Amino acid sequence: MTQRDKAIYLDLDPKTLRNWRKNKPNLYKIIMLGFAFEEAVKKSKENYEELERLKKEMEQ
């Protein structure tokens, strides 16, 4: 997800997000950690589903 995509997702102007990066680094960091967490959960779910699929294949 690009910075622009993140801003749109948050219903912000992309300039606002850039300004937060400069002027409110802690707020920006928290927001980016939230996006990273969401991505990590998504990847974990995909990995789990792939492992389940492989397990079923091996059982057949």
LOGU-277757 format. One record per atom (N, C-alpha, C): residue in one letter; atom name; x, y, z. Coordinates in nm, 2 decimals, m for minus. Example, Ala and Ser with C-alpha at 12.3 -4.5 7.8 and 13.67 -1.06 7.14 Angstrom:
LUMGU  residuo  atomo      xx      yy      zz
LUMGU        a      N    1.32   m0.57    0.78
LUMGU        a     CA    1.23   m0.45    0.78
LUMGU        a      C    1.32   m0.33    0.78
LUMGU        s      N    1.28   m0.22    0.71
LUMGU        s     CA    1.37   m0.11    0.71
LUMGU        s      C    1.29    0.00    0.79
***
This chain:
LUMGU  residuo  atomo      xx      yy      zz
LUMGU        m      N    0.09   m0.12    0.00
LUMGU        m     CA    0.00    0.00    0.00
LUMGU        m      C    0.09    0.12    0.00
LUMGU        t      N    0.07    0.21   m0.09
LUMGU        t     CA    0.15    0.34   m0.10
LUMGU        t      C    0.10    0.44    0.01
LUMGU        q      N    0.18    0.54    0.03
LUMGU        q     CA    0.15    0.64    0.12
LUMGU        q      C    0.01    0.71    0.08
LUMGU        r      N    0.00    0.73   m0.05
LUMGU        r     CA   m0.13    0.78   m0.10
LUMGU        r      C   m0.25    0.69   m0.06
LUMGU        d      N   m0.23    0.56   m0.08
LUMGU        d     CA   m0.34    0.47   m0.05
LUMGU        d      C   m0.37    0.47    0.10
LUMGU        k      N   m0.26    0.48    0.18
LUMGU        k     CA   m0.29    0.49    0.32
LUMGU        k      C   m0.36    0.61    0.36
LUMGU        a      N   m0.33    0.72    0.30
LUMGU        a     CA   m0.40    0.85    0.33
LUMGU        a      C   m0.54    0.84    0.29
LUMGU        i      N   m0.57    0.78    0.17
LUMGU        i     CA   m0.71    0.77    0.13
LUMGU        i      C   m0.78    0.67    0.22
LUMGU        y      N   m0.72    0.56    0.26
LUMGU        y     CA   m0.78    0.47    0.36
LUMGU        y      C   m0.82    0.54    0.49
LUMGU        l      N   m0.74    0.63    0.53
LUMGU        l     CA   m0.76    0.71    0.65
LUMGU        l      C   m0.85    0.83    0.63
LUMGU        d      N   m0.89    0.85    0.51
LUMGU        d     CA   m0.98    0.96    0.47
LUMGU        d      C   m0.90    1.10    0.50
LUMGU        l      N   m0.78    1.10    0.46
LUMGU        l     CA   m0.69    1.22    0.48
LUMGU        l      C   m0.64    1.26    0.34
LUMGU        d      N   m0.60    1.38    0.33
LUMGU        d     CA   m0.52    1.43    0.22
LUMGU        d      C   m0.38    1.38    0.23
LUMGU        p      N   m0.32    1.33    0.13
LUMGU        p     CA   m0.19    1.28    0.14
LUMGU        p      C   m0.09    1.38    0.20
LUMGU        k      N   m0.11    1.51    0.18
LUMGU        k     CA   m0.03    1.61    0.23
LUMGU        k      C   m0.03    1.61    0.39
LUMGU        t      N   m0.15    1.57    0.44
LUMGU        t     CA   m0.16    1.57    0.59
LUMGU        t      C   m0.07    1.46    0.64
LUMGU        l      N   m0.07    1.34    0.58
LUMGU        l     CA    0.01    1.23    0.62
LUMGU        l      C    0.16    1.27    0.61
LUMGU        r      N    0.20    1.34    0.51
LUMGU        r     CA    0.34    1.38    0.49
LUMGU        r      C    0.37    1.48    0.60
LUMGU        n      N    0.28    1.57    0.63
LUMGU        n     CA    0.30    1.67    0.74
LUMGU        n      C    0.32    1.60    0.87
LUMGU        w      N    0.24    1.50    0.90
LUMGU        w     CA    0.25    1.43    1.03
LUMGU        w      C    0.38    1.36    1.04
LUMGU        r      N    0.43    1.31    0.92
LUMGU        r     CA    0.56    1.25    0.92
LUMGU        r      C    0.67    1.34    0.97
LUMGU        k      N    0.66    1.47    0.92
LUMGU        k     CA    0.76    1.57    0.96
LUMGU        k      C    0.73    1.63    1.10
LUMGU        n      N    0.61    1.67    1.12
LUMGU        n     CA    0.58    1.75    1.24
LUMGU        n      C    0.53    1.67    1.36
LUMGU        k      N    0.47    1.55    1.34
LUMGU        k     CA    0.42    1.47    1.44
LUMGU        k      C    0.47    1.32    1.43
LUMGU        p      N    0.60    1.30    1.44
LUMGU        p     CA    0.66    1.17    1.41
LUMGU        p      C    0.61    1.06    1.49
LUMGU        n      N    0.57    1.08    1.62
LUMGU        n     CA    0.52    0.97    1.70
LUMGU        n      C    0.38    0.93    1.65
LUMGU        l      N    0.30    1.02    1.61
LUMGU        l     CA    0.16    0.99    1.55
LUMGU        l      C    0.18    0.91    1.42
LUMGU        y      N    0.27    0.96    1.34
LUMGU        y     CA    0.30    0.90    1.21
LUMGU        y      C    0.35    0.75    1.24
LUMGU        k      N    0.44    0.74    1.33
LUMGU        k     CA    0.49    0.60    1.36
LUMGU        k      C    0.38    0.51    1.41
LUMGU        i      N    0.29    0.56    1.49
LUMGU        i     CA    0.18    0.47    1.54
LUMGU        i      C    0.09    0.43    1.42
LUMGU        i      N    0.06    0.52    1.34
LUMGU        i     CA   m0.02    0.49    1.22
LUMGU        i      C    0.05    0.39    1.13
LUMGU        m      N    0.18    0.40    1.11
LUMGU        m     CA    0.25    0.31    1.02
LUMGU        m      C    0.26    0.17    1.09
LUMGU        l      N    0.28    0.17    1.22
LUMGU        l     CA    0.28    0.04    1.29
LUMGU        l      C    0.15   m0.03    1.28
LUMGU        g      N    0.04    0.05    1.28
LUMGU        g     CA   m0.09   m0.01    1.26
LUMGU        g      C   m0.11   m0.08    1.13
LUMGU        f      N   m0.06   m0.01    1.02
LUMGU        f     CA   m0.06   m0.07    0.89
LUMGU        f      C    0.03   m0.19    0.88
LUMGU        a      N    0.14   m0.19    0.94
LUMGU        a     CA    0.24   m0.30    0.94
LUMGU        a      C    0.17   m0.42    1.02
LUMGU        f      N    0.11   m0.39    1.13
LUMGU        f     CA    0.04   m0.50    1.21
LUMGU        f      C   m0.07   m0.56    1.12
LUMGU        e      N   m0.15   m0.48    1.06
LUMGU        e     CA   m0.25   m0.54    0.97
LUMGU        e      C   m0.20   m0.62    0.86
LUMGU        e      N   m0.09   m0.58    0.80
LUMGU        e     CA   m0.02   m0.66    0.69
LUMGU        e      C    0.03   m0.79    0.75
LUMGU        a      N    0.09   m0.79    0.87
LUMGU        a     CA    0.15   m0.91    0.93
LUMGU        a      C    0.04   m1.01    0.96
LUMGU        v      N   m0.08   m0.96    1.01
LUMGU        v     CA   m0.19   m1.05    1.04
LUMGU        v      C   m0.24   m1.11    0.91
LUMGU        k      N   m0.25   m1.03    0.80
LUMGU        k     CA   m0.29   m1.09    0.67
LUMGU        k      C   m0.20   m1.19    0.62
LUMGU        k      N   m0.07   m1.17    0.63
LUMGU        k     CA    0.03   m1.27    0.58
LUMGU        k      C    0.03   m1.39    0.67
LUMGU        s      N    0.01   m1.38    0.80
LUMGU        s     CA    0.00   m1.49    0.89
LUMGU        s      C   m0.12   m1.58    0.85
LUMGU        k      N   m0.23   m1.52    0.82
LUMGU        k     CA   m0.35   m1.59    0.78
LUMGU        k      C   m0.33   m1.67    0.65
LUMGU        e      N   m0.26   m1.60    0.56
LUMGU        e     CA   m0.24   m1.66    0.43
LUMGU        e      C   m0.14   m1.78    0.45
LUMGU        n      N   m0.04   m1.77    0.53
LUMGU        n     CA    0.05   m1.88    0.56
LUMGU        n      C   m0.02   m1.99    0.63
LUMGU        y      N   m0.10   m1.96    0.72
LUMGU        y     CA   m0.18   m2.07    0.79
LUMGU        y      C   m0.27   m2.14    0.69
LUMGU        e      N   m0.34   m2.07    0.61
LUMGU        e     CA   m0.42   m2.14    0.51
LUMGU        e      C   m0.34   m2.22    0.41
LUMGU        e      N   m0.22   m2.18    0.37
LUMGU        e     CA   m0.14   m2.26    0.29
LUMGU        e      C   m0.09   m2.38    0.36
LUMGU        l      N   m0.05   m2.37    0.49
LUMGU        l     CA   m0.02   m2.49    0.56
LUMGU        l      C   m0.13   m2.59    0.58
LUMGU        e      N   m0.25   m2.54    0.60
LUMGU        e     CA   m0.37   m2.63    0.61
LUMGU        e      C   m0.39   m2.70    0.48
LUMGU        r      N   m0.37   m2.63    0.36
LUMGU        r     CA   m0.39   m2.69    0.23
LUMGU        r      C   m0.28   m2.80    0.21
LUMGU        l      N   m0.16   m2.77    0.25
LUMGU        l     CA   m0.05   m2.87    0.24
LUMGU        l      C   m0.08   m2.99    0.32
LUMGU        k      N   m0.13   m2.97    0.44
LUMGU        k     CA   m0.16   m3.08    0.54
LUMGU        k      C   m0.27   m3.17    0.48
LUMGU        k      N   m0.37   m3.11    0.42
LUMGU        k     CA   m0.48   m3.19    0.36
LUMGU        k      C   m0.42   m3.27    0.24
LUMGU        e      N   m0.33   m3.21    0.16
LUMGU        e     CA   m0.27   m3.29    0.05
LUMGU        e      C   m0.19   m3.40    0.10
LUMGU        m      N   m0.12   m3.39    0.20
LUMGU        m     CA   m0.03   m3.49    0.26
LUMGU        m      C   m0.12   m3.61    0.32
LUMGU        e      N   m0.24   m3.58    0.37
LUMGU        e     CA   m0.32   m3.68    0.43
LUMGU        e      C   m0.39   m3.76    0.33
LUMGU        q      N   m0.40   m3.72    0.20
LUMGU        q     CA   m0.47   m3.79    0.10
LUMGU        q      C   m0.39   m3.90    0.04
***
